[in-house]
Amino acid sequence: MATRREFLTTSAAAAALSGAGAACFAEESEGEVSDTEQRKAVGPKHKPPLRLHLLGCGYPPPGGSGDQTRHGSAFLLQVGRELLMVDCGPATTYKMARMGISAKRVNHVFLTHHHFDHNVDFPCFALVRWDLCKGTESPLHVYGPPPTRAFVEQLFGAEGAFFPDWHSRVTHPVSIRIFEHRGGTPPRPAPAFDVHEVQERGPAKVEETTSWTATAARVHHVEPTLLSLAFRFDTDRGSIVFAGDCGDCPEVRELAQGADTLVAPCVSVGSANAPSYLDGIIMGAHEVRAIAKAAGVGRVVLTHNGSVNSPEKRKPHIEAVAEVFDAEVLFPDELTTIDLSL
């Protein structure tokens, strides 16, 4: 366990895991993982994989440089062939491309809250996904707290910021020719969204498919100015909770009960080093370990820290959580992949 923890926090591991993540997404012409690639990845007698692809693990401003940059929050949960996006912070679409992941592979986006480091790349992602599609794909399903519906409408509605862009692309002859060249048949449809605005406070099921179930709970971050959610995904390969940016609160503890993996922010080490004004607003290591231990989770993935750009800087956070939490603690780089099936 310690060996894997150290492995994931070295630059060599980041390169190795990034390559592994990209290999998982060798695409056919239609953008799907091929049957051959799927069999290579999981074997003919195994269940589909459960993987976490880390796109954004930092603060609102970028930190670090080169391959060690950390910026914003964004994750992809791979359940078999499906990809579920949790948050869509700065440069998410570009980071997906760096990992060899096509935007059109994603049909579900879950937004924890509407701070820009969690949602600013959403219009870019949504437009790239739409622009790559042939017009027969499903709408983009978007889940989040209020004002998610207004957020989408103000970007893509008839009075939205990006209406001139997509309206030109569905009407100009050259854009239509490009659409046909990609396999589409005119008339080209407008971007389509299926928005689920989560109003419930307690844990509530927000989506269920044959492969996964998503549950959301209202958690404490910066209320009342913004509402925030944490999400839990249950699959036949395991369960994972994304805490978003919340502090320690009863709701996140309830949602995380018995989860296999908890993805949590870790902005400080030790309560003495955390600014008092952040109490209950966002987690430090002391809060993460308390929640993980109380909820009985099997693994913790630390994130949302833009200054931990080396194994040496991550080590105190890992050790602080591991003091009272006797299970796997990881603090990975961006553009890496964790196999949650293990």
Helices and strands as residue ranges (DSSP letters): H 2-8, H 11-23, H 35-42, E 50-57, G 66-68, E 73-79, E 82-88, H 92-98, G 103-105, E 106-110, H 116-119, H 122-132, E 140-144, H 148-156, H 163-171, H 173-181, E 193-197, E 204-208, E 212-219, E 228-235, E 238-242, H 250-255, E 261-265, G 271-273, G 276-278, H 285-295, E 299-303, H 311-322, E 328-330, E 336-339
